[in-house]
């Protein structure tokens, strides 16, 4: 029996059959139906947002030491790029007047060494750091928010207490519980969770639903599922439907997550956010 038939029987208190074998999927379907979704086919294009491109930081070579894979310098140029571009950190945490040295983290060190003409390890994580820094964004640690980087928009000014716009996590495949935690943390500080996107074999949705004028490919997972957003998005781009990742917890509550695509230069990223409809 189809999920919709079971749902209608339950609503009418006339259901006399065994529960479906795919219980998790049915429970997710029921929750979505109770929240105003309908089992209908249609098309809605996935949003692709082109990010702005700004100016690359202008940096001149300066004297430095390398300690524990981190560049350290008290030169005027190092202090200048710290104040102008917030590359590196000076003094103690939030107390830059303590100490004269600027300490650059591993990604900042690689970035500066490459500008100085040195060879550096071109990891995927460093590539993302470099991509955004070269485009004029400010990129700092995302550790406090459960990510690798936090990314501030072009024209960031520390004196104006501006907030970052993205928290970047470098994982392609994420456990359902971890994804739920990251979404809630990032959402609580008004940022968007950004993930890497790669071409991958697409996976078919569990079912298709509509709310208002938007059509969704619905993918059902539980807390311990391994989720690959790239595979989901590949299918949604083919079908011209929005992704809806439904994570079912042990109390049968459903966290609804959707996505859009961000493009900067020739690189694509997945932006995940809680769906409130």
C-alpha positions as a Markdown table, in Angstrom:
| # | Residue | x | y | z |
|---|---|---|---|---|
| 1 | Unk | 0.0 | 0.0 | 0.0 |
| 2 | Unk | 1.3 | 3.5 | -0.9 |
| 3 | Unk | 2.3 | 5.9 | 1.9 |
| 4 | Unk | -0.6 | 8.2 | 0.9 |
| 5 | Unk | -3.1 | 5.5 | 1.3 |
| 6 | Unk | -1.8 | 4.6 | 4.7 |
| 7 | Unk | -1.7 | 8.2 | 5.8 |
| 8 | Unk | -5.3 | 8.8 | 4.8 |
| 9 | Unk | -6.5 | 5.6 | 6.6 |
| 10 | Unk | -4.7 | 6.8 | 9.7 |
| 11 | Unk | -6.3 | 10.3 | 9.5 |
| 12 | Unk | -9.7 | 8.6 | 9.2 |
| 13 | Unk | -8.9 | 6.2 | 12.1 |
| 14 | Unk | -9.7 | 3.4 | 9.7 |
| 15 | Unk | -6.3 | 1.8 | 9.3 |
| 16 | Unk | -6.4 | -1.9 | 9.9 |
| 17 | Unk | -3.3 | -3.1 | 8.1 |
| 18 | Unk | 0.2 | -3.8 | 9.3 |
| 19 | Unk | 2.6 | -0.9 | 9.4 |
| 20 | Unk | 4.8 | -0.6 | 6.3 |
| 21 | Unk | 8.1 | -2.3 | 6.3 |
| 22 | Unk | 9.8 | 1.0 | 5.4 |
| 23 | Unk | 8.7 | 2.5 | 8.7 |
| 24 | Unk | 11.2 | 5.3 | 8.9 |
| 25 | Unk | 10.3 | 6.6 | 5.5 |
| 26 | Unk | 6.6 | 6.4 | 6.2 |
| 27 | Unk | 7.0 | 8.3 | 9.5 |
| 28 | Unk | 8.9 | 11.0 | 7.7 |
| 29 | Unk | 6.2 | 11.1 | 5.0 |
| 30 | Unk | 3.5 | 11.4 | 7.6 |
| 31 | Unk | 5.2 | 14.3 | 9.4 |
| 32 | Unk | 5.7 | 16.1 | 6.1 |
| 33 | Unk | 2.0 | 15.6 | 5.2 |
| 34 | Unk | 0.9 | 16.9 | 8.6 |
| 35 | Unk | 3.1 | 20.0 | 8.0 |
| 36 | Unk | 1.3 | 20.8 | 4.7 |
| 37 | Unk | 3.3 | 18.9 | 2.1 |
| 38 | Unk | 1.5 | 17.0 | -0.7 |
| 39 | Unk | 2.5 | 14.0 | -2.9 |
| 40 | Unk | 2.7 | 15.8 | -6.2 |
| 41 | Unk | 5.2 | 16.0 | -9.1 |
| 42 | Unk | 6.5 | 19.2 | -10.6 |
| 43 | Unk | 9.6 | 21.3 | -11.3 |
| 44 | Unk | 11.4 | 24.0 | -9.3 |
| 45 | Unk | 14.9 | 25.0 | -10.3 |
| 46 | Unk | 17.7 | 24.7 | -7.7 |
| 47 | Unk | 19.1 | 28.2 | -6.8 |
| 48 | Unk | 22.6 | 28.9 | -8.0 |
| 49 | Unk | 24.0 | 32.0 | -6.4 |
| 50 | Unk | 27.1 | 33.6 | -8.0 |
| 51 | Unk | 29.3 | 35.0 | -5.2 |
| 52 | Unk | 30.9 | 38.4 | -5.7 |
| 53 | Unk | 34.6 | 38.7 | -6.6 |
| 54 | Unk | 36.7 | 41.4 | -4.9 |
| 55 | Unk | 40.4 | 42.3 | -4.9 |
| 56 | Unk | 43.2 | 40.0 | -3.9 |
| 57 | Unk | 45.2 | 41.2 | -0.9 |
| 58 | Unk | 48.3 | 43.2 | -1.8 |
| 59 | Unk | 51.2 | 41.8 | 0.2 |
| 60 | Unk | 54.9 | 42.5 | 0.1 |
| 61 | Unk | 57.5 | 40.1 | 1.3 |
| 62 | Unk | 58.8 | 40.5 | 4.9 |
| 63 | Unk | 61.2 | 38.8 | 7.3 |
| 64 | Unk | 59.8 | 35.9 | 9.2 |
| 65 | Unk | 60.5 | 32.7 | 11.1 |
| 66 | Unk | 58.7 | 29.3 | 10.9 |
| 67 | Unk | 57.9 | 27.8 | 14.2 |
| 68 | Unk | 55.7 | 24.7 | 14.5 |
| 69 | Unk | 54.6 | 25.1 | 10.8 |
| 70 | Unk | 53.4 | 28.7 | 11.6 |
| 71 | Unk | 54.9 | 31.9 | 10.3 |
| 72 | Unk | 55.9 | 34.4 | 13.0 |
| 73 | Unk | 57.0 | 38.0 | 12.3 |
| 74 | Unk | 57.2 | 41.4 | 14.1 |
| 75 | Unk | 57.9 | 43.3 | 10.8 |
| 76 | Unk | 55.9 | 46.4 | 9.9 |
| 77 | Unk | 54.5 | 44.6 | 6.8 |
| 78 | Unk | 53.2 | 41.7 | 8.9 |
| 79 | Unk | 51.5 | 44.0 | 11.3 |
| 80 | Unk | 50.1 | 46.0 | 8.3 |
| 81 | Unk | 48.5 | 43.0 | 6.6 |
| 82 | Unk | 47.1 | 41.8 | 10.0 |
| 83 | Unk | 45.4 | 45.2 | 10.5 |
| 84 | Unk | 44.3 | 45.6 | 6.8 |
| 85 | Unk | 43.3 | 42.1 | 5.9 |
| 86 | Unk | 43.1 | 40.3 | 9.2 |
| 87 | Unk | 45.6 | 37.7 | 8.1 |
| 88 | Unk | 47.3 | 36.3 | 11.2 |
| 89 | Unk | 46.7 | 37.2 | 14.9 |
| 90 | Unk | 48.7 | 39.6 | 17.0 |
| 91 | Unk | 49.4 | 39.3 | 20.7 |
| 92 | Unk | 47.1 | 37.4 | 22.9 |
| 93 | Unk | 43.5 | 36.4 | 22.0 |
| 94 | Unk | 41.4 | 39.6 | 21.7 |
| 95 | Unk | 44.3 | 41.5 | 23.3 |
| 96 | Unk | 46.6 | 42.5 | 20.4 |
| 97 | Unk | 48.4 | 45.1 | 22.5 |
| 98 | Unk | 50.1 | 42.2 | 24.4 |
| 99 | Unk | 53.2 | 41.3 | 22.3 |
| 100 | Unk | 54.7 | 42.5 | 19.1 |
| 101 | Unk | 54.6 | 39.4 | 17.0 |
| 102 | Unk | 52.0 | 38.4 | 14.4 |
| 103 | Unk | 51.4 | 34.6 | 14.3 |
| 104 | Unk | 49.9 | 33.1 | 11.1 |
| 105 | Unk | 48.1 | 29.8 | 11.2 |
| 106 | Unk | 48.9 | 26.9 | 8.8 |
| 107 | Unk | 46.7 | 28.1 | 6.0 |
| 108 | Unk | 47.7 | 31.7 | 6.3 |
| 109 | Unk | 51.4 | 30.6 | 6.3 |
| 110 | Unk | 50.9 | 28.5 | 3.1 |
| 111 | Unk | 49.1 | 31.5 | 1.5 |
| 112 | Unk | 51.9 | 33.9 | 2.3 |
| 113 | Unk | 54.7 | 31.5 | 1.4 |
| 114 | Unk | 53.0 | 30.9 | -2.0 |
| 115 | Unk | 52.8 | 34.7 | -2.6 |
| 116 | Unk | 56.5 | 34.9 | -1.7 |
| 117 | Unk | 57.3 | 32.3 | -4.4 |
| 118 | Unk | 57.8 | 29.3 | -2.2 |
| 119 | Unk | 56.3 | 25.8 | -3.0 |
| 120 | Unk | 53.5 | 24.8 | -0.7 |
| 121 | Unk | 51.3 | 21.7 | -0.3 |
| 122 | Unk | 48.2 | 22.2 | -2.4 |
| 123 | Unk | 45.6 | 20.4 | -0.3 |
| 124 | Unk | 41.9 | 20.7 | -1.1 |
| 125 | Unk | 41.3 | 22.6 | 2.2 |
| 126 | Unk | 44.1 | 25.1 | 1.3 |
| 127 | Unk | 42.6 | 25.5 | -2.2 |
| 128 | Unk | 39.3 | 26.6 | -0.6 |
| 129 | Unk | 41.2 | 29.0 | 1.7 |
| 130 | Unk | 43.1 | 30.5 | -1.2 |
| 131 | Unk | 40.1 | 30.7 | -3.5 |
| 132 | Unk | 38.1 | 32.9 | -1.0 |
| 133 | Unk | 41.2 | 35.0 | 0.1 |
| 134 | Unk | 42.1 | 35.7 | -3.5 |
| 135 | Unk | 38.5 | 36.8 | -4.1 |
| 136 | Unk | 38.7 | 39.4 | -1.3 |
| 137 | Unk | 36.9 | 37.5 | 1.5 |
| 138 | Unk | 38.3 | 37.2 | 5.0 |
| 139 | Unk | 38.8 | 33.6 | 6.1 |
| 140 | Unk | 39.5 | 32.6 | 9.7 |
| 141 | Unk | 39.1 | 29.4 | 11.8 |
| 142 | Unk | 35.7 | 27.9 | 12.0 |
| 143 | Unk | 36.5 | 25.7 | 15.0 |
| 144 | Unk | 34.1 | 27.3 | 17.4 |
| 145 | Unk | 31.2 | 26.6 | 15.1 |
| 146 | Unk | 32.1 | 23.0 | 14.2 |
| 147 | Unk | 33.7 | 23.9 | 10.8 |
| 148 | Unk | 37.1 | 24.4 | 9.2 |
| 149 | Unk | 36.7 | 28.0 | 8.2 |
| 150 | Unk | 34.4 | 30.9 | 8.9 |
| 151 | Unk | 34.2 | 33.3 | 6.0 |
| 152 | Unk | 33.4 | 37.0 | 6.1 |
| 153 | Unk | 32.1 | 38.9 | 3.1 |
| 154 | Unk | 34.1 | 41.3 | 0.9 |
| 155 | Unk | 34.8 | 44.6 | 2.6 |
| 156 | Unk | 34.9 | 43.1 | 6.1 |
| 157 | Unk | 35.8 | 45.7 | 8.8 |
| 158 | Unk | 36.7 | 44.4 | 12.2 |
| 159 | Unk | 35.9 | 47.8 | 13.8 |
| 160 | Unk | 32.3 | 47.6 | 12.7 |
| 161 | Unk | 31.8 | 44.2 | 14.4 |
| 162 | Unk | 30.6 | 42.5 | 11.2 |
| 163 | Unk | 29.7 | 38.8 | 11.4 |
| 164 | Unk | 30.8 | 36.0 | 9.1 |
| 165 | Unk | 28.4 | 34.7 | 6.4 |
| 166 | Unk | 29.6 | 31.1 | 6.0 |
| 167 | Unk | 30.9 | 28.3 | 8.1 |
| 168 | Unk | 32.8 | 25.9 | 5.8 |
| 169 | Unk | 33.1 | 22.2 | 6.6 |
| 170 | Unk | 35.3 | 20.2 | 4.3 |
| 171 | Unk | 33.5 | 16.8 | 4.7 |
| 172 | Unk | 31.7 | 15.3 | 1.6 |
| 173 | Unk | 29.9 | 12.6 | 3.7 |
| 174 | Unk | 28.4 | 13.5 | 7.1 |
| 175 | Unk | 26.7 | 11.5 | 9.8 |
| 176 | Unk | 23.1 | 12.5 | 10.3 |
| 177 | Unk | 23.6 | 13.5 | 13.9 |
| 178 | Unk | 26.7 | 15.6 | 13.1 |
| 179 | Unk | 24.8 | 17.3 | 10.3 |
| 180 | Unk | 21.9 | 18.1 | 12.5 |
| 181 | Unk | 24.2 | 19.5 | 15.2 |
| 182 | Unk | 26.1 | 21.6 | 12.6 |
| 183 | Unk | 22.9 | 23.0 | 11.1 |
| 184 | Unk | 21.6 | 24.1 | 14.5 |
| 185 | Unk | 24.9 | 25.7 | 15.6 |
| 186 | Unk | 25.3 | 27.6 | 12.4 |
| 187 | Unk | 21.7 | 28.6 | 12.3 |
| 188 | Unk | 21.9 | 30.0 | 15.9 |
| 189 | Unk | 24.6 | 32.5 | 14.8 |
| 190 | Unk | 22.8 | 33.4 | 11.5 |
| 191 | Unk | 25.3 | 31.9 | 9.1 |
| 192 | Unk | 25.0 | 29.4 | 6.3 |
| 193 | Unk | 26.7 | 26.0 | 6.4 |
| 194 | Unk | 28.9 | 25.6 | 3.4 |
| 195 | Unk | 30.1 | 22.2 | 2.1 |
| 196 | Unk | 32.3 | 21.1 | -0.8 |
| 197 | Unk | 30.5 | 19.9 | -4.0 |
| 198 | Unk | 31.8 | 17.3 | -6.4 |
| 199 | Unk | 30.4 | 15.4 | -9.4 |
| 200 | Unk | 29.0 | 12.2 | -8.1 |
| 201 | Unk | 26.6 | 9.3 | -8.9 |
| 202 | Unk | 23.1 | 10.7 | -8.2 |
| 203 | Unk | 20.7 | 8.9 | -5.9 |
| 204 | Unk | 17.0 | 8.7 | -6.4 |
| 205 | Unk | 14.7 | 10.4 | -3.9 |
| 206 | Unk | 12.5 | 8.4 | -1.5 |
| 207 | Unk | 9.5 | 10.4 | -2.7 |
| 208 | Unk | 8.5 | 13.7 | -4.3 |
| 209 | Unk | 6.4 | 16.3 | -2.5 |
| 210 | Unk | 5.1 | 19.9 | -2.9 |
| 211 | Unk | 4.4 | 22.7 | -0.5 |
| 212 | Unk | 3.1 | 26.0 | -1.9 |
| 213 | Unk | 4.6 | 26.3 | -5.3 |
| 214 | Unk | 7.9 | 24.4 | -4.5 |
| 215 | Unk | 8.6 | 20.8 | -5.4 |
| 216 | Unk | 11.1 | 18.7 | -3.5 |
| 217 | Unk | 13.0 | 15.5 | -3.9 |
| 218 | Unk | 12.7 | 14.1 | -0.4 |
| 219 | Unk | 15.6 | 11.9 | 1.0 |
| 220 | Unk | 14.9 | 10.2 | 4.4 |
| 221 | Unk | 17.7 | 9.5 | 6.9 |
| 222 | Unk | 18.0 | 8.8 | 10.6 |
| 223 | Unk | 20.5 | 10.0 | 13.2 |
| 224 | Unk | 23.2 | 7.4 | 12.3 |
| 225 | Unk | 22.9 | 7.6 | 8.5 |
| 226 | Unk | 25.8 | 8.7 | 6.3 |
| 227 | Unk | 24.6 | 11.5 | 4.1 |
| 228 | Unk | 26.3 | 12.6 | 0.9 |
| 229 | Unk | 24.8 | 16.0 | -0.2 |
| 230 | Unk | 26.6 | 16.0 | -3.5 |
| 231 | Unk | 24.8 | 12.9 | -4.6 |
| 232 | Unk | 21.5 | 14.4 | -3.5 |
| 233 | Unk | 22.1 | 17.7 | -5.3 |
| 234 | Unk | 23.2 | 15.9 | -8.5 |
| 235 | Unk | 19.8 | 14.3 | -8.8 |
| 236 | Unk | 17.9 | 17.5 | -7.9 |
| 237 | Unk | 19.7 | 19.4 | -10.6 |
| 238 | Unk | 18.7 | 16.7 | -13.1 |
| 239 | Unk | 15.0 | 16.6 | -11.9 |
| 240 | Unk | 14.7 | 20.4 | -11.4 |
| 241 | Unk | 13.5 | 20.0 | -7.9 |
| 242 | Unk | 14.7 | 21.3 | -4.6 |
| 243 | Unk | 16.4 | 19.0 | -2.2 |
| 244 | Unk | 14.8 | 18.1 | 1.1 |
| 245 | Unk | 16.9 | 16.1 | 3.5 |
| 246 | Unk | 14.6 | 14.7 | 6.2 |
| 247 | Unk | 16.5 | 13.5 | 9.3 |
| 248 | Unk | 14.2 | 11.4 | 11.6 |
| 249 | Unk | 15.2 | 11.3 | 15.2 |
| 250 | Unk | 14.3 | 8.6 | 17.8 |
| 251 | Unk | 11.2 | 10.5 | 18.8 |
| 252 | Unk | 10.0 | 10.5 | 15.1 |
| 253 | Unk | 10.5 | 14.3 | 14.8 |
| 254 | Unk | 11.8 | 15.4 | 11.4 |
| 255 | Unk | 14.5 | 18.0 | 10.8 |
| 256 | Unk | 14.0 | 19.4 | 7.3 |
| 257 | Unk | 17.2 | 20.6 | 5.5 |
| 258 | Unk | 17.3 | 22.1 | 2.1 |
| 259 | Unk | 20.2 | 23.5 | -0.1 |
| 260 | Unk | 21.2 | 25.9 | -2.7 |
| 261 | Unk | 24.4 | 26.1 | -4.8 |
| 262 | Unk | 27.0 | 28.8 | -4.4 |
| 263 | Unk | 29.5 | 29.5 | -7.2 |
| 264 | Unk | 32.7 | 31.4 | -6.9 |
| 265 | Unk | 34.9 | 31.6 | -10.0 |
| 266 | Unk | 34.9 | 28.0 | -11.3 |
| 267 | Unk | 34.2 | 26.3 | -8.0 |
| 268 | Unk | 30.8 | 25.2 | -6.7 |
| 269 | Unk | 29.7 | 24.7 | -3.0 |
| 270 | Unk | 26.6 | 23.4 | -1.3 |
| 271 | Unk | 24.9 | 25.7 | 1.1 |
| 272 | Unk | 22.7 | 23.9 | 3.7 |
| 273 | Unk | 20.0 | 25.5 | 5.8 |
| 274 | Unk | 17.0 | 24.4 | 7.9 |
| 275 | Unk | 13.8 | 24.5 | 5.8 |
| 276 | Unk | 11.1 | 26.5 | 7.5 |
| 277 | Unk | 7.8 | 26.1 | 5.5 |
